[in-house]
Amino acid sequence: MRTALTIAGSDPGGGAGVQADLKTFAAHGVYGVSSITALTVQNSRGVSIVSAVDPALVAAQIEAVVSDFGAHATKIGMLANAELVQIVAEAITGHRLSNVVLDPVLRATSGRPLLDDSALPLLIEGLMPLATVMTPNATEASRLTGLPVTSLEEQRTAAAALIARGARAVVVKGGHLEGPVAIDVFHDGREFIELRADRRAGAHTHGTGCTFSAAIAARLAQNADLITAVRDAKAYVTDAIAEAPGIGHGRGPLQHFPRSKRLPILE
């Protein structure tokens, strides 16, 4: 059985973070293991408390699961601070982790910082070049590059800038932008590919970034090529938004087991 590792924060509401990643892995038929980097207090209304886990404990979690179960792909989410960025970069090289998907989680949708400002240069210089692909949204791409990202052309420019700074491949997501079509821009230094989907109405989009990056990791773990993994993840998230269960009093979670991923019920 294929395995995938998520290195990310915990969301007690289950819509994002490690909980969403593990559900996404399971929906794709991949066995998920995890290393929790931070404990949060949050629900569909927002994040109120963030407590980073000791870096040595994060490294020990990675060692424990990788040495026993292996990891055919790794998804990296919230890292909180520079010490955790450094320990995760060391783990990638030390354990020779492959198929690494980096979701550069910088802020919660509510605006609460989820990565210290001091950690940003280390993430760009020390972690980004180790990733097979990174998946910033428009706001994150803007912060990582210092460029405005408010249009399709600016998505392409930001993607090229990230490649120039050492990224191997990038998906600059367009879910936070305006328009009837959500367009993500993939760039690997050779070609630009636009991935389009009709924008789904509704407020239940909590955890879309976590879910998208975890879905890419799951497909890479199953030996899909990179652009196929990205396309499949886009389709999966589109379905997950469309079938959101409508729970929570704020920005609710997705349906991580949409109809396209549900096993048939045996009579």
Stockholm file with secondary structure:
# STOCKHOLM 1.0

chainA/1-267         MRTALTIAGSDPGGGAGVQADLKTFAAHGVYGVSSITALTVQNSRGVSIVSAVDPALVAAQIEAVVSDFGAHATKIGMLANAELVQIVAEAITGHRLSNVVLDPVLRATSGRPLLDDSALPLLIEGLMPLATVMTPNATEASRLTGLPVTSLEEQRTAAAALIARGARAVVVKGGHLEGPVAIDVFHDGREFIELRADRRAGAHTHGTGCTFSAAIAARLAQNADLITAVRDAKAYVTDAIAEAPGIGHGRGPLQHFPRSKRLPILE
#=GR chainA/1-267 SS CCEEEEEEEECTTSSSHHHHHHHHHHHTTCEEEEEEEEEEEEETTEEEEEEECCHHHHHHHHHHHHHHHCCSEEEECCCBSHHHHHHHHHHHHHTTCCSEEECCCCBCTTSCBSBCGGGHHHIIIIIGGGCSEECCBHHHHHHHHTSCCCSHHHHHHHHHHHHHTTCSCEEEBCTTSCSSEEEEEEECSSCEEEEEEECCCSSCCBTHHHHHHHHHHHHHHTTCCHHHHHHHHHHHHHHHHHTCCCCSSSSCBCCSSCGGGCCCCCC
#=GC SS_cons         CCEEEEEEEECTTSSSHHHHHHHHHHHTTCEEEEEEEEEEEEETTEEEEEEECCHHHHHHHHHHHHHHHCCSEEEECCCBSHHHHHHHHHHHHHTTCCSEEECCCCBCTTSCBSBCGGGHHHIIIIIGGGCSEECCBHHHHHHHHTSCCCSHHHHHHHHHHHHHTTCSCEEEBCTTSCSSEEEEEEECSSCEEEEEEECCCSSCCBTHHHHHHHHHHHHHHTTCCHHHHHHHHHHHHHHHHHTCCCCSSSSCBCCSSCGGGCCCCCC
//
